[in-house]
Amino acid sequence: MNIGQTIKMCRTRRGLSQEKLAKRAECSVSYLSLLENNQRDPTLSTVKRISIALNVPIGILFFL
């Protein structure tokens, strides 16, 4: 599993839409969609914001 798939899995299990997660993580919906579809590689700061928005440890996003 890669980071995009992990973000999507965590987001859906939390019952969040892409819009809600993007707002919480302070990024655009289109960028989040590109991340989830592995069309962009996120920066470490973006991954950190997403992990906080999902309320999961950042390591989970890298190692799941």
RODO-2510 file (C-alpha; in nm, 4 decimals, decimal comma):
residues 64
     n   res          X          Y          Z
     1     m     0,0000     0,0000     0,0000
     2     n     0,1309     0,3467    -0,0808
     3     i     0,0742     0,6768     0,0958
     4     g    -0,2099     0,7849    -0,1338
     5     q    -0,4030     0,4650    -0,0733
     6     t    -0,3356     0,4926     0,2992
     7     i    -0,4659     0,8499     0,3131
     8     k    -0,7805     0,7465     0,1265
     9     m    -0,8367     0,4434     0,3483
    10     c    -0,7952     0,6468     0,6682
    11     r    -1,0198     0,9214     0,5322
    12     t    -1,3014     0,6848     0,4383
    13     r    -1,2775     0,4936     0,7668
    14     r    -1,3107     0,8245     0,9505
    15     g    -1,6186     0,9042     0,7413
    16     l    -1,4643     1,2185     0,5940
    17     s    -1,5224     1,3514     0,2469
    18     q    -1,2320     1,4803     0,0437
    19     e    -1,3709     1,8290     0,0948
    20     k    -1,3701     1,8003     0,4743
    21     l    -1,0218     1,6513     0,4898
    22     a    -0,8839     1,9092     0,2481
    23     k    -1,0279     2,1887     0,4603
    24     r    -0,8858     2,0393     0,7814
    25     a    -0,5459     1,9811     0,6203
    26     e    -0,5431     2,3247     0,4559
    27     c    -0,5018     2,1991     0,1005
    28     s    -0,7231     2,1962    -0,2064
    29     v    -0,9625     1,9146    -0,2887
    30     s    -0,7982     1,8694    -0,6275
    31     y    -0,4535     1,8324    -0,4663
    32     l    -0,5872     1,5794    -0,2153
    33     s    -0,7461     1,3852    -0,4998
    34     l    -0,4145     1,3808    -0,6865
    35     l    -0,2419     1,2506    -0,3719
    36     e    -0,4985     0,9756    -0,3209
    37     n    -0,4631     0,8708    -0,6845
    38     n    -0,0820     0,8718    -0,6629
    39     q    -0,0420     1,1427    -0,9214
    40     r     0,1502     1,3700    -0,6817
    41     d     0,4037     1,3100    -0,4075
    42     p     0,3239     1,5072    -0,0929
    43     t     0,5785     1,7086     0,0994
    44     l     0,6528     1,6091     0,4560
    45     s     0,4688     1,9159     0,5849
    46     t     0,1598     1,8168     0,3847
    47     v     0,1711     1,4628     0,5218
    48     k     0,2003     1,6074     0,8719
    49     r    -0,1061     1,8296     0,8214
    50     i    -0,3033     1,5368     0,6789
    51     s    -0,2059     1,3099     0,9692
    52     i    -0,3202     1,5750     1,2175
    53     a    -0,6451     1,6247     1,0242
    54     l    -0,7046     1,2475     1,0255
    55     n    -0,5957     1,2169     1,3892
    56     v    -0,3518     0,9357     1,3071
    57     p     0,0212     0,9187     1,3793
    58     i     0,2290     1,0304     1,0822
    59     g     0,4157     0,6974     1,0851
    60     i     0,0920     0,5141     1,0056
    61     l     0,0644     0,7015     0,6762
    62     f     0,4164     0,5961     0,5769
    63     f     0,4234     0,2379     0,7006
    64     l     0,0731     0,1033     0,6507
***
